[in-house]
Structure formats: C-alpha cells, structure tokens
Amino acid sequence: MLDFYCPAAKLVIEVDGAVHEQQDEQDQARTEHLQQYGYRVLRFINEQVLNDLETVMGQISQMTQDIPAAQRTRRKPPDIAEAAAPLTP
C-alpha cells in the first residue's frame, strides 16, 4: 500500500517508520518496481515529517513543478494497481 500518491505527477510518497530500518532491501526493491512503471518515489522518515515539514513540503513541491495544469486531475492511471501490488519473493 502506498502512503501517498499523486497521479498527475506519477509521484509516490512514502513515510517510513522504525520498521523500515530493518527492511532497506525490501524498500529499495519496491522503489525500483514502481520506477519501472514510470513512478517517482520520495521517501521520508517519520522524524522528517514531524520535525521539518517545511523541507519535506519543499521537496514534494519541486517534484510536482513539471505538471501541466491540464493534467492536474484526480484520475487514477490504470496501471497503479499493478505497480503498487506487493512484490512476491
């Protein structure tokens, strides 16, 4: 499951808690899987969001600057379900 998703930007935002400290390889594999479908992935740790939200929002804003106004919709691309599906070992 994705934490946040912006279809117009094909942007996935993941906010990682302590459990992610033990699953770096899984997170990297998931990021690469999403990137194969053309998604851009931003990862933040909980502390960044809680303690430095301005920087987090700035990074998200930079990733969305290239979205033409005509594409700013709430449509879900047809391939997101497949791209977000759990990886099988």
C-alpha positions in Angstrom: 0.0 0.0 0.0 1.3 3.4 -0.9 1.3 6.1 1.8 0.5 9.0 -0.6 0.1 9.1 -4.4 -0.3 11.9 -6.9 -1.5 10.5 -10.2 -0.9 13.8 -12.2 2.8 13.7 -11.2 3.1 9.9 -11.1 4.6 10.6 -7.7 4.6 8.2 -4.8 5.4 9.5 -1.3 6.4 7.0 1.4 6.7 8.0 5.1 8.8 5.4 6.8 8.7 4.5 10.4 11.1 2.5 12.6 10.2 -0.8 10.9 11.8 0.4 7.7 15.2 0.4 9.4 15.2 -3.4 9.1 13.9 -3.6 5.6 16.1 -1.4 3.4 16.4 -4.1 0.7 12.6 -4.5 0.5 12.1 -0.8 0.3 14.7 -0.5 -2.4 13.1 -3.3 -4.4 9.7 -1.7 -4.1 11.1 1.7 -5.2 12.7 0.1 -8.2 9.5 -1.8 -9.1 7.5 1.5 -9.0 10.1 3.2 -11.1 9.8 0.6 -13.7 6.3 1.8 -14.2 7.4 5.4 -14.5 6.6 6.5 -10.9 8.9 8.8 -9.0 9.3 7.8 -5.4 10.1 10.1 -2.5 10.9 8.6 0.9 10.9 10.4 4.2 11.3 9.1 7.7 8.7 10.0 10.3 11.0 12.4 12.1 11.5 14.4 8.9 7.8 14.9 8.5 7.2 15.7 12.2 10.2 17.9 12.7 11.0 19.5 9.3 7.7 19.6 7.4 8.7 22.7 5.5 11.7 20.9 3.9 9.5 17.9 3.2 6.9 20.0 1.5 9.6 21.8 -0.5 10.9 18.6 -1.9 7.4 17.5 -2.8 6.7 20.8 -4.4 9.9 20.5 -6.5 8.8 17.1 -7.8 5.4 18.5 -8.9 6.6 21.6 -10.7 6.6 20.0 -14.1 2.9 19.0 -14.1 1.0 20.9 -16.8 -2.3 22.5 -15.5 -4.3 20.3 -17.9 -3.0 17.2 -16.2 -3.9 18.2 -12.6 -6.7 15.9 -12.1 -7.8 13.3 -9.6 -7.8 10.5 -12.2 -6.1 7.2 -11.3 -3.9 5.8 -14.1 -4.9 2.2 -15.0 -1.5 0.7 -14.1 -1.2 2.0 -10.5 -2.9 -1.1 -9.0 -0.4 -3.4 -10.7 2.6 -1.2 -9.9 1.6 -0.9 -6.2 0.9 -4.6 -5.8 3.0 -6.4 -3.2 6.3 -7.9 -4.5 6.5 -11.7 -4.4 9.8 -13.1 -3.2 
